[in-house]
Amino acid sequence: MAALGADPKVLVADDDPLLRAILQHKLTSSGYQVLTAGDGREALIQAQAHRPAAIVLDAMMPIIDGFETLRRLKSVAELSGIVVVMLTALKREQDIVSALKLGAADYLVKPFNPDELVARLMRLVPVRALNG
């Protein structure tokens, strides 16, 4: 097992429990600690409590949508440095541009390839190689 605190934390915020489970498995096997949230409010609470290195954020979620969640994250000094990757079915150019202007580091459209998501996340938040 890796040294305590060595694996970066990633929060997966999506209202689809199956997608959360798939991403949790994929990201954990890639060396990340994974937290999950089913809506934007829960994502903000998890981000405040655990300060993840990155958040994979769906746009269309209940209670607080992903765009508002992103806006709130970037408006809080202690959370503004968290890397946010939007992962959503919204593929209109205005949605993509809006997310990037709000501070998202990347934007993937569903359906997506989980390996591509991991590759993009590794570029933004590398996992330390501890066994090699």
Number of C-alpha atoms within 10 A of each C-alpha: 7 11 7 6 8 15 21 17 22 27 26 25 30 26 19 13 13 10 14 21 13 12 21 20 13 17 22 16 10 15 19 24 18 21 19 21 21 18 23 27 19 16 26 19 12 17 22 14 9 12 19 20 21 22 26 27 29 29 25 18 20 13 12 17 17 26 21 15 23 28 16 15 22 19 12 11 8 12 17 15 15 21 21 26 25 25 24 22 14 17 12 10 8 10 15 19 13 13 22 17 11 17 19 23 17 18 23 21 15 12 9 12 10 14 13 11 20 17 13 17 22 15 10 16 18 15 16 13 10 11 6 4
